[in-house]
Amino acid sequence: MQNRLLRNVGYFFIWGDFYLLLFGVHSLFVGAVDFGFYLQEYFQAARALLDWFASWNPITLYCVSFFYEWPAALVFLSRFTISTLIGLWLVKRFS
């Protein structure tokens, strides 16, 4: 039962983040924008939530502002790659 559950979680990691690939390709065509600008322009709710999270203390403020400086395509495509690799590992290990 647990093997089947972990295999299905792996499939979710592989196929559930397909939208990140679309966001990454879209951010490449928009231009060289950083992640903070991309969130503010296209995902106002996410930007408001991350700003609220950043206001907790100076450490979270530094972490969030650090990721705001990164290129948006790099953030989306690296997160897609990492989650897909985890999903492939889970499917291969528990199938």
Secondary structure, DSSP 8 states (H G I E B T S, - for coil): -HHHHHHHHHHHHHHTTHHHHHHHHHHHHH-S-BHHHHHHHH-HHHHHHHHHHHTS-HHHHHHHHHHHTSBHHHHHHHHHHHHHHHHHHHHHHH-
